[in-house]
């Protein structure tokens, strides 16, 4: 067993393809296949089920690939330290774009105060993508919208509950959220997001038909367009953001009011990781202050 063989195995696991894995590790498809067969002979058991097309990892193969992921990450850290490139702790985490403007700067500031000298790498993306990156060890943890279904091998800890509101221009009044939604053009939040799925499901369950005129992937843009009179929408009162009612007419969405839950996800067994513990403390402190 050598590092090149493990890199090939991990590449197949992450990319779900021998051909794509071969391109990543700069080898031919046949060379990667030979590496895997050599590993299987050494381990004395198959890592792939070749009765399927394409071949799929066996349970033992998945467990081996995940262990190899962790090992390669540790080896890379050792190399960087040995080369003098990593004198400070590096953490990487993800955050959904809707929290990048208000929550993220506070988290970054307070995290650096709690852990002086820490190096931080932040990625922004959809909740599902970030969850996969945490699972694949590309990120240490992520702040995202609560998942629709359980996330295997990941721990989910609730951070913040954000109430959802129907928002409308200040001049537009209505007695109910349903009336606002049914009688005005609707600006939808991106349907592929977990919050987009949540809103669509609630509209359908209540039998509310909206006249959707556009779909936007930015809550800030949606709020601005509603202020300018393009239509109405459904958005959360985001944690640490200015109150929506400052510039908009707002009505609670559903009764009891629907909410969006922000959660912190990380791999099982890392509950006592210092950055993760500090993130929870930062959010709790901000909630008390505000």
Backbone as CSV, one residue per row, in Angstrom:
resi,resn,N_x,N_y,N_z,CA_x,CA_y,CA_z,C_x,C_y,C_z
1,UNK,0.853,-1.196,0.000,0.000,0.000,0.000,0.885,1.240,0.000
2,UNK,0.561,2.204,-0.894,1.313,3.449,-0.930,0.354,4.631,-1.073
3,UNK,0.905,5.834,-0.950,0.065,7.036,-0.968,-0.650,7.222,-2.299
4,UNK,0.014,6.871,-3.398,-0.618,7.040,-4.704,-1.855,6.152,-4.829
5,UNK,-1.765,4.945,-4.311,-2.929,4.053,-4.350,-4.073,4.623,-3.520
6,UNK,-3.750,5.166,-2.355,-4.792,5.749,-1.503,-5.406,6.986,-2.143
7,UNK,-4.571,7.796,-2.808,-5.107,8.979,-3.494,-6.074,8.565,-4.596
8,UNK,-5.756,7.506,-5.297,-6.651,7.032,-6.357,-7.963,6.522,-5.771
9,UNK,-7.875,5.775,-4.681,-9.087,5.260,-4.032,-9.976,6.412,-3.554
10,UNK,-9.377,7.400,-2.932,-10.149,8.547,-2.441,-10.764,9.315,-3.603
11,UNK,-10.035,9.465,-4.680,-10.550,10.179,-5.848,-11.777,9.462,-6.424
12,UNK,-11.727,8.141,-6.490,-12.879,7.379,-6.988,-14.075,7.564,-6.048
13,UNK,-13.805,7.500,-4.759,-14.868,7.668,-3.763,-15.534,9.036,-3.887
14,UNK,-14.728,10.074,-4.073,-15.264,11.438,-4.112,-15.931,11.766,-5.449
15,UNK,-15.368,11.242,-6.543,-15.861,11.605,-7.874,-16.831,10.583,-8.461
16,UNK,-16.925,9.426,-7.810,-17.849,8.364,-8.256,-17.561,7.882,-9.679
17,UNK,-16.298,7.965,-10.072,-15.945,7.571,-11.436,-14.462,7.225,-11.515
18,UNK,-14.138,6.087,-12.149,-12.741,5.727,-12.350,-12.077,6.701,-13.316
19,UNK,-12.802,7.089,-14.372,-12.222,7.979,-15.379,-11.915,9.355,-14.796
20,UNK,-12.870,9.893,-14.027,-12.652,11.203,-13.413,-11.532,11.139,-12.388
21,UNK,-11.472,10.023,-11.649,-10.409,9.857,-10.665,-9.045,9.790,-11.357
22,UNK,-8.985,9.089,-12.480,-7.729,8.986,-13.218,-7.243,10.359,-13.665
23,UNK,-8.179,11.200,-14.111,-7.810,12.555,-14.532,-7.288,13.367,-13.354
24,UNK,-7.908,13.200,-12.175,-7.468,13.968,-11.001,-6.055,13.596,-10.595
25,UNK,-5.741,12.298,-10.604,-4.420,11.858,-10.120,-3.402,11.756,-11.251
26,UNK,-3.795,12.170,-12.457,-2.891,12.215,-13.621,-2.340,10.839,-13.988
27,UNK,-3.259,9.860,-14.004,-2.897,8.512,-14.434,-3.927,8.031,-15.446
28,UNK,-3.597,6.946,-16.134,-4.556,6.360,-17.063,-5.617,5.572,-16.297
29,UNK,-6.751,5.339,-16.961,-7.818,4.552,-16.345,-7.296,3.169,-15.963
30,UNK,-6.512,2.552,-16.846,-6.000,1.194,-16.565,-5.028,1.203,-15.387
31,UNK,-4.242,2.274,-15.248,-3.301,2.354,-14.135,-4.034,2.459,-12.806
32,UNK,-5.098,3.241,-12.771,-5.894,3.362,-11.552,-6.555,2.027,-11.219
33,UNK,-7.091,1.362,-12.228,-7.723,0.049,-12.007,-6.718,-0.947,-11.434
34,UNK,-5.486,-0.904,-11.945,-4.449,-1.804,-11.447,-4.111,-1.488,-9.992
35,UNK,-4.057,-0.191,-9.657,-3.789,0.197,-8.264,-4.858,-0.368,-7.326
36,UNK,-6.114,-0.276,-7.746,-7.208,-0.750,-6.899,-7.134,-2.269,-6.733
37,UNK,-6.842,-2.984,-7.816,-6.744,-4.446,-7.716,-5.573,-4.851,-6.819
38,UNK,-4.499,-4.075,-6.866,-3.354,-4.354,-5.998,-3.727,-4.159,-4.538
39,UNK,-4.483,-3.097,-4.258,-4.959,-2.872,-2.894,-5.853,-4.020,-2.438
40,UNK,-6.758,-4.448,-3.303,-7.681,-5.534,-2.947,-6.904,-6.825,-2.635
41,UNK,-5.866,-7.088,-3.417,-5.058,-8.294,-3.157,-4.335,-8.178,-1.817
42,UNK,-3.853,-6.966,-1.523,-3.146,-6.765,-0.264,-4.091,-6.878,0.930
43,UNK,-5.304,-6.335,0.787,-6.266,-6.366,1.892,-6.986,-7.709,1.996
44,UNK,-6.967,-8.473,0.923,-7.603,-9.778,0.947,-9.116,-9.737,0.834
45,UNK,-9.658,-8.658,0.275,-11.102,-8.565,0.074,-11.380,-7.514,-0.998
46,UNK,-12.520,-7.637,-1.688,-12.852,-6.665,-2.729,-13.246,-5.317,-2.121
47,UNK,-12.821,-4.256,-2.761,-13.217,-2.904,-2.361,-14.355,-2.385,-3.238
48,UNK,-14.563,-3.053,-4.382,-15.602,-2.648,-5.329,-16.466,-3.831,-5.715
49,UNK,-17.730,-3.557,-5.894,-18.676,-4.546,-6.412,-18.722,-4.361,-7.923
50,UNK,-18.138,-5.277,-8.649,-18.041,-5.141,-10.101,-19.212,-5.777,-10.832
51,UNK,-20.207,-6.227,-10.098,-21.418,-6.750,-10.749,-22.334,-5.615,-11.191
52,UNK,-22.056,-4.402,-10.709,-22.838,-3.232,-11.102,-22.080,-2.442,-12.155
53,UNK,-22.802,-1.626,-12.881,-22.195,-0.746,-13.886,-22.671,0.681,-13.656
54,UNK,-21.759,1.587,-13.263,-20.346,1.356,-13.020,-20.125,0.606,-11.706
55,UNK,-18.921,0.122,-11.518,-18.591,-0.591,-10.283,-18.797,0.334,-9.085
56,UNK,-19.295,-0.219,-7.984,-19.576,0.598,-6.796,-18.775,0.077,-5.616
57,UNK,-18.446,0.961,-4.698,-17.684,0.587,-3.516,-18.481,-0.351,-2.619
58,UNK,-17.827,-1.350,-2.106,-18.431,-2.216,-1.097,-18.425,-1.472,0.237
59,UNK,-19.139,-1.957,1.243,-19.052,-1.320,2.570,-17.617,-1.210,3.071
60,UNK,-16.826,-2.262,2.850,-15.421,-2.220,3.257,-14.654,-1.189,2.443
61,UNK,-15.000,-1.074,1.171,-14.344,-0.092,0.315,-14.632,1.335,0.755
62,UNK,-15.897,1.600,1.127,-16.262,2.934,1.604,-15.532,3.273,2.896
63,UNK,-15.495,2.298,3.808,-14.821,2.540,5.084,-13.327,2.792,4.865
64,UNK,-12.723,2.045,3.952,-11.302,2.230,3.648,-11.059,3.599,3.024
65,UNK,-11.925,3.998,2.095,-11.773,5.292,1.426,-11.891,6.445,2.417
66,UNK,-12.830,6.338,3.345,-13.002,7.411,4.338,-11.792,7.498,5.262
67,UNK,-11.278,6.346,5.657,-10.079,6.347,6.502,-8.895,6.924,5.727
68,UNK,-8.822,6.612,4.435,-7.738,7.135,3.608,-7.839,8.652,3.466
69,UNK,-9.073,9.174,3.375,-9.273,10.624,3.316,-8.642,11.312,4.520
70,UNK,-8.956,10.801,5.684,-8.430,11.397,6.911,-6.907,11.293,6.965
71,UNK,-6.396,10.134,6.559,-4.955,9.929,6.598,-4.224,10.876,5.655
72,UNK,-4.749,11.044,4.450,-4.107,11.927,3.479,-4.137,13.375,3.937
73,UNK,-5.236,13.756,4.584,-5.318,15.121,5.105,-4.270,15.345,6.190
74,UNK,-4.097,14.373,7.067,-3.093,14.493,8.130,-1.677,14.518,7.549
75,UNK,-1.450,13.688,6.540,-0.127,13.650,5.910,0.181,14.987,5.252
76,UNK,-0.820,15.589,4.616,-0.613,16.891,3.984,-0.285,17.956,5.025
77,UNK,-0.955,17.882,6.179,-0.661,18.836,7.256,0.764,18.672,7.751
78,UNK,1.199,17.425,7.913,2.577,17.160,8.334,3.560,17.742,7.321
79,UNK,3.263,17.560,6.041,4.158,18.078,4.997,4.261,19.598,5.067
80,UNK,3.121,20.272,5.214,3.124,21.733,5.268,3.906,22.244,6.474
81,UNK,3.706,21.598,7.613,4.437,22.013,8.819,5.929,21.787,8.626
82,UNK,6.276,20.640,8.067,7.684,20.336,7.833,8.345,21.315,6.881
83,UNK,7.582,21.818,5.921,8.111,22.788,4.961,8.044,24.222,5.476
84,UNK,7.535,24.376,6.702,7.451,25.712,7.273,6.340,26.559,6.706
85,UNK,5.353,25.943,6.054,4.274,26.696,5.428,3.053,26.836,6.334
86,UNK,3.033,26.115,7.433,1.841,26.146,8.279,2.257,26.254,9.735
87,UNK,2.446,27.478,10.193,2.838,27.723,11.574,1.624,27.934,12.462
88,UNK,0.488,28.219,11.844,-0.719,28.502,12.611,-1.803,27.497,12.226
89,UNK,-2.745,27.324,13.120,-3.847,26.409,12.857,-4.711,26.928,11.714
90,UNK,-5.079,26.049,10.812,-5.946,26.400,9.691,-7.276,25.684,9.851
91,UNK,-8.362,26.433,9.783,-9.686,25.818,9.768,-10.410,26.274,8.514
92,UNK,-11.248,25.420,8.002,-12.057,25.759,6.832,-13.517,25.480,7.163
93,UNK,-14.366,26.428,6.855,-15.785,26.186,7.086,-16.616,26.864,6.013
94,UNK,-17.845,26.397,5.892,-18.752,26.917,4.881,-19.902,27.667,5.517
95,UNK,-20.516,28.530,4.730,-21.671,29.292,5.195,-22.583,29.548,3.995
96,UNK,-23.881,29.489,4.220,-24.816,29.783,3.140,-24.725,31.261,2.786
97,UNK,-24.888,31.634,1.518,-24.729,33.035,1.102,-25.649,34.000,1.840
98,UNK,-26.818,33.533,2.272,-27.770,34.434,2.928,-27.260,34.963,4.258
99,UNK,-26.238,34.295,4.829,-25.687,34.736,6.113,-24.322,35.396,5.972
100,UNK,-23.853,35.558,4.742,-22.515,36.092,4.522,-22.400,37.572,4.866
101,UNK,-23.475,38.333,4.736,-23.390,39.777,4.934,-23.471,40.183,6.404
102,UNK,-24.317,39.517,7.192,-24.555,39.957,8.563,-23.913,39.051,9.610
103,UNK,-24.107,37.753,9.492,-23.602,36.823,10.499,-22.113,36.548,10.337
104,UNK,-21.666,36.310,9.114,-20.286,35.891,8.878,-19.246,36.877,9.415
105,UNK,-19.355,38.195,9.171,-18.324,39.105,9.701,-18.201,39.051,11.221
106,UNK,-19.331,38.895,11.916,-19.298,38.816,13.377,-18.599,37.536,13.820
107,UNK,-18.914,36.436,13.162,-18.293,35.153,13.505,-16.781,35.216,13.276
108,UNK,-16.369,35.756,12.145,-14.939,35.829,11.833,-14.202,36.717,12.841
109,UNK,-14.771,37.855,13.157,-14.129,38.771,14.109,-13.972,38.124,15.482
110,UNK,-15.059,37.562,15.986,-15.017,36.985,17.330,-14.176,35.715,17.383
111,UNK,-14.183,34.942,16.300,-13.381,33.715,16.269,-11.887,34.047,16.328
112,UNK,-11.472,35.084,15.633,-10.066,35.491,15.672,-9.683,36.053,17.034
113,UNK,-10.637,36.685,17.710,-10.365,37.187,19.056,-10.210,36.039,20.046
114,UNK,-11.018,34.997,19.867,-10.963,33.854,20.779,-9.759,32.960,20.494
115,UNK,-9.316,32.911,19.239,-8.171,32.076,18.856,-7.179,32.914,18.049
116,UNK,-6.414,33.765,18.718,-5.464,34.638,18.013,-4.498,33.832,17.143
117,UNK,-4.252,34.335,15.942,-3.316,33.676,15.043,-3.920,32.593,14.180
118,UNK,-5.188,32.265,14.391,-5.823,31.218,13.603,-5.962,31.666,12.147
119,UNK,-5.788,30.725,11.228,-6.011,31.002,9.806,-7.344,30.402,9.408
120,UNK,-8.130,31.175,8.672,-9.493,30.772,8.367,-9.724,30.795,6.861
121,UNK,-10.329,29.723,6.362,-10.732,29.638,4.959,-12.237,29.439,4.922
122,UNK,-12.945,30.331,4.229,-14.403,30.290,4.199,-14.885,30.042,2.773
123,UNK,-15.844,29.139,2.644,-16.494,28.892,1.361,-17.985,29.172,1.498
124,UNK,-18.565,29.720,0.447,-19.998,29.980,0.414,-20.647,29.051,-0.597
125,UNK,-21.830,28.544,-0.271,-22.503,27.644,-1.196,-23.855,27.215,-0.678
126,UNK,-24.578,26.445,-1.486,-25.878,25.936,-1.077,-25.705,24.928,0.057
127,UNK,-26.736,24.795,0.872,-26.656,23.934,2.051,-26.258,22.505,1.702
128,UNK,-26.877,21.947,0.671,-26.573,20.571,0.298,-25.130,20.382,-0.128
129,UNK,-24.600,21.350,-0.866,-23.210,21.283,-1.314,-22.255,21.375,-0.131
130,UNK,-22.534,22.284,0.789,-21.671,22.444,1.962,-21.684,21.190,2.829
131,UNK,-22.857,20.588,2.994,-22.952,19.367,3.798,-22.089,18.255,3.194
132,UNK,-22.119,18.139,1.872,-21.308,17.122,1.198,-19.821,17.399,1.383
133,UNK,-19.438,18.676,1.356,-18.030,19.030,1.527,-17.547,18.731,2.946
134,UNK,-18.415,18.912,3.936,-18.051,18.530,5.299,-17.884,17.012,5.390
135,UNK,-18.798,16.296,4.793,-18.735,14.835,4.810,-17.467,14.330,4.136
136,UNK,-17.048,15.008,3.052,-15.873,14.580,2.290,-14.563,15.155,2.820
137,UNK,-14.625,15.828,3.984,-13.439,16.391,4.634,-12.871,17.605,3.916
138,UNK,-13.621,18.173,2.972,-13.168,19.394,2.311,-13.378,20.605,3.210
139,UNK,-14.313,20.509,4.147,-14.571,21.559,5.127,-14.593,20.935,6.516
140,UNK,-14.169,21.709,7.511,-14.214,21.215,8.888,-15.636,21.252,9.447
141,UNK,-16.382,22.292,9.112,-17.779,22.406,9.542,-18.467,23.439,8.670
142,UNK,-19.770,23.607,8.849,-20.513,24.566,8.029,-21.729,25.083,8.785
143,UNK,-22.112,26.315,8.461,-23.335,26.928,8.974,-24.310,26.996,7.812
144,UNK,-25.447,26.333,7.968,-26.382,26.242,6.848,-27.812,26.081,7.340
145,UNK,-28.736,26.055,6.385,-30.139,25.838,6.709,-30.346,24.394,7.148
146,UNK,-31.199,24.196,8.136,-31.452,22.849,8.649,-31.825,21.901,7.516
147,UNK,-31.267,20.705,7.509,-31.524,19.759,6.422,-32.953,19.248,6.418
148,UNK,-33.399,18.893,5.228,-34.752,18.347,5.068,-34.822,16.930,5.633
149,UNK,-33.757,16.173,5.472,-33.691,14.794,5.968,-32.378,14.605,6.723
150,UNK,-32.258,13.538,7.522,-31.034,13.326,8.311,-29.782,13.272,7.440
151,UNK,-28.662,13.720,8.000,-27.381,13.691,7.305,-26.516,12.588,7.920
152,UNK,-26.345,11.457,7.234,-25.549,10.359,7.789,-24.127,10.805,8.116
153,UNK,-23.629,10.343,9.245,-22.249,10.566,9.680,-21.952,12.013,10.074
154,UNK,-22.967,12.872,10.091,-22.753,14.263,10.471,-23.606,14.615,11.680
155,UNK,-23.078,15.467,12.539,-23.821,15.975,13.683,-24.428,17.327,13.316
156,UNK,-25.672,17.532,13.701,-26.384,18.774,13.393,-26.775,19.440,14.706
157,UNK,-26.302,20.668,14.916,-26.604,21.405,16.144,-27.285,22.727,15.785
158,UNK,-28.448,22.954,16.359,-29.196,24.168,16.045,-28.500,25.395,16.620
159,UNK,-28.413,26.448,15.807,-27.804,27.705,16.229,-28.828,28.817,16.410
160,UNK,-29.660,29.012,15.394,-30.561,30.165,15.359,-31.885,29.759,14.708
161,UNK,-32.969,30.325,15.219,-34.279,30.161,14.583,-34.693,31.512,14.004
162,UNK,-34.937,31.558,12.698,-35.303,32.799,12.015,-36.756,32.718,11.539
163,UNK,-37.642,33.601,12.013,-39.039,33.566,11.574,-39.183,33.989,10.117
164,UNK,-40.099,33.348,9.409,-40.372,33.693,8.013,-41.534,34.676,7.924
165,UNK,-41.380,35.653,7.029,-42.411,36.667,6.807,-42.730,36.787,5.326
166,UNK,-43.979,37.090,5.040,-44.339,37.583,3.719,-44.012,39.067,3.726
167,UNK,-43.241,39.510,2.748,-42.859,40.920,2.690,-43.498,41.584,1.479
168,UNK,-43.856,42.857,1.652,-44.516,43.631,0.594,-44.043,45.074,0.694
169,UNK,-44.208,45.853,-0.372,-43.861,47.274,-0.285,-44.668,47.959,0.809
170,UNK,-44.150,49.050,1.348,-44.803,49.751,2.449,-46.226,50.189,2.117
171,UNK,-46.469,50.527,0.857,-47.795,51.043,0.493,-48.839,49.943,0.346
172,UNK,-48.371,48.676,0.317,-49.287,47.568,0.055,-49.722,46.933,1.361
173,UNK,-50.996,47.028,1.678,-51.535,46.485,2.916,-52.405,45.261,2.618
174,UNK,-52.465,44.350,3.571,-53.317,43.169,3.417,-53.642,42.614,4.788
175,UNK,-54.761,41.919,4.889,-55.174,41.368,6.175,-54.467,40.063,6.509
176,UNK,-53.975,39.361,5.500,-53.380,38.047,5.755,-52.221,37.779,4.809
177,UNK,-51.386,36.800,5.200,-50.286,36.409,4.319,-50.817,35.783,3.037
178,UNK,-51.893,34.998,3.153,-52.456,34.342,1.974,-52.952,35.356,0.956
179,UNK,-53.584,36.438,1.432,-54.089,37.465,0.519,-52.943,38.152,-0.212
180,UNK,-51.883,38.480,0.512,-50.727,39.110,-0.137,-50.131,38.198,-1.209
181,UNK,-50.028,36.925,-0.903,-49.395,35.988,-1.825,-50.265,35.699,-3.044
182,UNK,-51.561,35.626,-2.839,-52.459,35.253,-3.926,-52.750,36.402,-4.882
183,UNK,-52.635,37.637,-4.408,-53.100,38.782,-5.189,-51.985,39.654,-5.751
184,UNK,-50.730,39.225,-5.615,-49.615,40.040,-6.087,-48.558,39.173,-6.764
185,UNK,-47.772,39.749,-7.685,-46.664,38.998,-8.283,-45.725,38.483,-7.192
186,UNK,-45.209,37.287,-7.401,-44.396,36.639,-6.372,-42.952,36.493,-6.841
187,UNK,-42.025,36.914,-5.994,-40.594,36.755,-6.257,-40.103,35.609,-5.375
188,UNK,-39.708,34.506,-5.992,-39.353,33.296,-5.250,-37.865,33.245,-4.946
189,UNK,-37.530,32.698,-3.776,-36.137,32.395,-3.459,-35.765,31.116,-4.190
190,UNK,-34.509,30.959,-4.528,-34.045,29.861,-5.364,-34.623,28.513,-4.938
191,UNK,-35.276,27.849,-5.874,-36.004,26.612,-5.569,-35.087,25.472,-5.160
192,UNK,-33.826,25.479,-5.620,-32.912,24.375,-5.326,-32.391,24.412,-3.893
193,UNK,-32.598,25.505,-3.180,-32.142,25.592,-1.794,-33.095,24.847,-0.878
194,UNK,-32.599,24.495,0.311,-33.459,23.804,1.270,-34.587,24.727,1.741
195,UNK,-34.327,26.022,1.884,-35.392,26.937,2.259,-36.406,27.084,1.141
196,UNK,-35.928,27.061,-0.105,-36.846,27.116,-1.240,-37.795,25.940,-1.247
197,UNK,-37.263,24.745,-0.944,-38.114,23.549,-0.845,-39.129,23.708,0.290
198,UNK,-38.674,24.241,1.409,-39.534,24.408,2.577,-40.710,25.329,2.270
199,UNK,-40.430,26.470,1.643,-41.490,27.434,1.312,-42.463,26.839,0.304
200,UNK,-41.939,26.187,-0.719,-42.815,25.582,-1.738,-43.744,24.546,-1.125
201,UNK,-43.204,23.741,-0.202,-44.023,22.710,0.438,-45.149,23.327,1.263
202,UNK,-44.858,24.400,1.968,-45.890,25.041,2.798,-46.940,25.728,1.939
203,UNK,-46.535,26.362,0.853,-47.513,26.965,-0.052,-48.443,25.897,-0.616
204,UNK,-47.862,24.765,-1.013,-48.660,23.682,-1.574,-49.599,23.094,-0.537
205,UNK,-49.123,22.896,0.687,-49.967,22.297,1.719,-51.135,23.202,2.092
206,UNK,-50.957,24.507,1.933,-52.031,25.451,2.247,-52.905,25.775,1.037
207,UNK,-52.529,25.255,-0.106,-53.314,25.494,-1.308,-53.209,26.911,-1.831
208,UNK,-52.091,27.570,-1.552,-51.883,28.943,-2.021,-51.159,28.899,-3.363
209,UNK,-51.792,29.456,-4.384,-51.173,29.529,-5.705,-50.614,30.929,-5.914
210,UNK,-49.329,31.002,-6.219,-48.693,32.299,-6.404,-48.413,32.525,-7.880
211,UNK,-48.345,33.796,-8.245,-48.008,34.198,-9.611,-46.520,34.524,-9.642
212,UNK,-45.707,33.462,-9.788,-44.259,33.650,-9.721,-43.748,34.341,-10.976
213,UNK,-43.087,35.481,-10.796,-42.566,36.235,-11.934,-41.057,36.092,-12.082
214,UNK,-40.388,35.669,-11.024,-38.949,35.462,-11.111,-38.469,34.642,-9.922
215,UNK,-37.278,34.055,-10.086,-36.624,33.297,-9.021,-35.240,33.902,-8.809
216,UNK,-34.915,34.238,-7.567,-33.683,34.955,-7.259,-32.922,34.198,-6.175
217,UNK,-31.586,34.180,-6.266,-30.784,33.424,-5.302,-30.186,34.299,-4.206
218,UNK,-30.648,35.545,-4.083,-30.129,36.456,-3.072,-31.278,37.074,-2.284
219,UNK,-31.263,36.894,-0.959,-32.303,37.509,-0.125,-32.192,39.025,-0.137
220,UNK,-30.973,39.543,-0.186,-30.798,40.995,-0.243,-31.434,41.562,-1.508
221,UNK,-31.225,40.888,-2.638,-31.814,41.346,-3.895,-33.337,41.254,-3.848
222,UNK,-33.854,40.176,-3.265,-35.311,40.035,-3.155,-35.906,41.172,-2.336
223,UNK,-35.302,41.452,-1.187,-35.827,42.522,-0.335,-35.803,43.868,-1.044
224,UNK,-34.752,44.113,-1.798,-34.665,45.385,-2.530,-35.722,45.465,-3.612
225,UNK,-35.935,44.379,-4.348,-36.934,44.389,-5.419,-38.342,44.563,-4.861
226,UNK,-38.600,43.963,-3.703,-39.906,44.146,-3.076,-40.082,45.602,-2.650
227,UNK,-39.050,46.211,-2.088,-39.124,47.628,-1.713,-39.431,48.500,-2.925
228,UNK,-38.893,48.103,-4.088,-39.108,48.888,-5.304,-40.452,48.603,-5.964
229,UNK,-41.235,47.678,-5.393,-42.588,47.458,-5.885,-42.754,46.391,-6.946
230,UNK,-41.759,45.491,-7.101,-41.866,44.443,-8.117,-42.876,43.356,-7.732
231,UNK,-43.135,43.195,-6.445,-44.042,42.152,-6.012,-43.861,41.862,-4.537
232,UNK,-44.233,40.634,-4.128,-44.099,40.214,-2.741,-43.212,38.975,-2.695
233,UNK,-42.788,38.591,-1.499,-41.944,37.414,-1.374,-42.054,36.859,0.045
234,UNK,-41.318,35.779,0.299,-41.247,35.162,1.625,-39.773,35.054,1.988
235,UNK,-39.393,35.690,3.084,-37.986,35.700,3.502,-37.906,35.556,5.012
236,UNK,-36.754,35.132,5.536,-36.560,35.079,6.985,-36.101,36.427,7.524
237,UNK,-36.447,36.708,8.775,-35.796,37.811,9.475,-34.445,37.292,9.910
238,UNK,-33.431,37.621,9.133,-32.120,37.024,9.346,-31.473,37.502,10.647
239,UNK,-30.797,36.576,11.263,-30.087,36.832,12.512,-29.068,37.949,12.304
240,UNK,-29.120,38.974,13.135,-28.222,40.131,13.138,-28.501,41.125,12.008
241,UNK,-29.455,40.843,11.129,-29.806,41.789,10.061,-30.774,42.846,10.593
242,UNK,-30.810,44.037,9.966,-31.778,45.064,10.383,-33.208,44.542,10.274
243,UNK,-34.118,45.034,11.099,-35.513,44.567,11.057,-36.149,44.784,9.682
244,UNK,-36.851,43.789,9.195,-37.492,43.895,7.891,-38.513,45.024,7.839
245,UNK,-39.220,45.253,8.971,-40.295,46.248,8.969,-39.785,47.671,8.816
246,UNK,-38.477,47.853,8.849,-37.930,49.197,8.671,-38.277,49.750,7.293
247,UNK,-38.265,48.911,6.278,-38.526,49.369,4.907,-39.655,48.618,4.219
248,UNK,-40.247,47.630,4.898,-41.222,46.770,4.245,-42.452,46.573,5.122
249,UNK,-43.557,46.235,4.468,-44.730,45.762,5.182,-44.552,44.253,5.352
250,UNK,-44.661,43.747,6.584,-44.411,42.327,6.825,-45.606,41.681,7.516
251,UNK,-45.856,40.426,7.150,-46.921,39.623,7.756,-46.337,38.242,8.031
252,UNK,-46.503,37.690,9.230,-45.974,36.344,9.512,-46.480,35.317,8.499
253,UNK,-45.587,34.442,8.052,-45.947,33.408,7.102,-46.394,32.171,7.869
254,UNK,-47.675,31.841,7.724,-48.315,30.681,8.359,-48.636,30.964,9.828
255,UNK,-49.505,30.145,10.364,-49.873,30.202,11.772,-50.007,28.768,12.290
256,UNK,-49.141,28.323,13.210,-48.032,29.084,13.795,-47.000,29.453,12.741
257,UNK,-46.231,30.491,13.031,-45.316,31.052,12.051,-44.227,30.065,11.646
258,UNK,-44.052,29.941,10.340,-42.993,29.096,9.798,-41.631,29.730,10.108
259,UNK,-40.614,28.907,10.308,-39.282,29.408,10.623,-38.227,28.730,9.754
260,UNK,-37.105,29.401,9.628,-35.913,28.771,9.059,-34.928,28.547,10.199
261,UNK,-34.377,27.352,10.291,-33.424,27.023,11.336,-32.015,26.997,10.756
262,UNK,-31.132,27.782,11.348,-29.724,27.717,10.990,-29.040,26.721,11.913
263,UNK,-28.231,25.853,11.324,-27.578,24.814,12.109,-26.087,24.803,11.818
264,UNK,-25.351,24.220,12.751,-23.926,23.972,12.594,-23.754,22.479,12.367
265,UNK,-23.105,22.095,11.286,-22.882,20.670,11.030,-21.390,20.376,11.059
266,UNK,-21.062,19.213,11.577,-19.675,18.761,11.617,-19.668,17.243,11.676
267,UNK,-18.532,16.665,11.483,-18.439,15.210,11.490,-18.579,14.662,12.911
268,UNK,-19.128,13.495,13.021,-19.326,12.846,14.310,-17.993,12.670,15.025
269,UNK,-17.997,12.977,16.321,-16.791,12.815,17.111,-15.986,14.082,17.284
270,UNK,-16.436,15.194,16.677,-15.690,16.447,16.772,-16.440,17.490,17.597
271,UNK,-17.304,17.030,18.507,-18.116,17.946,19.299,-17.267,18.897,20.144
272,UNK,-16.084,18.434,20.567,-15.238,19.244,21.450,-14.141,19.989,20.701
273,UNK,-14.203,19.965,19.368,-13.267,20.735,18.558,-13.369,22.210,18.940
274,UNK,-12.225,22.875,19.202,-12.241,24.236,19.741,-12.951,25.240,18.836
275,UNK,-12.657,25.305,17.517,-13.383,26.259,16.672,-14.890,26.024,16.666
276,UNK,-15.300,24.755,16.669,-16.725,24.444,16.675,-17.364,24.918,17.974
277,UNK,-16.694,24.652,19.100,-17.204,25.109,20.393,-17.279,26.637,20.434
278,UNK,-16.277,27.301,19.865,-16.270,28.761,19.870,-17.373,29.347,18.991
279,UNK,-17.652,28.702,17.871,-18.745,29.175,17.008,-20.053,29.170,17.786
280,UNK,-20.313,28.087,18.508,-21.554,28.012,19.293,-21.598,29.128,20.341
281,UNK,-20.464,29.374,21.002,-20.424,30.413,22.037,-20.640,31.795,21.428
282,UNK,-20.088,32.033,20.245,-20.248,33.328,19.582,-21.715,33.575,19.254
283,UNK,-22.378,32.573,18.691,-23.786,32.731,18.320,-24.633,32.922,19.570
284,UNK,-24.360,32.161,20.606,-25.131,32.290,21.852,-24.954,33.690,22.444
285,UNK,-23.732,34.218,22.414,-23.483,35.549,22.959,-24.211,36.628,22.162
286,UNK,-24.217,36.495,20.844,-24.922,37.463,20.001,-26.421,37.406,20.218
287,UNK,-26.943,36.187,20.437,-28.386,36.047,20.678,-28.783,36.728,21.975
288,UNK,-27.941,36.608,22.995,-28.234,37.255,24.293,-28.180,38.773,24.157
289,UNK,-27.231,39.274,23.382,-27.072,40.717,23.195,-28.206,41.319,22.390
290,UNK,-28.787,40.457,21.537,-29.682,41.105,20.663,-30.917,40.816,20.251
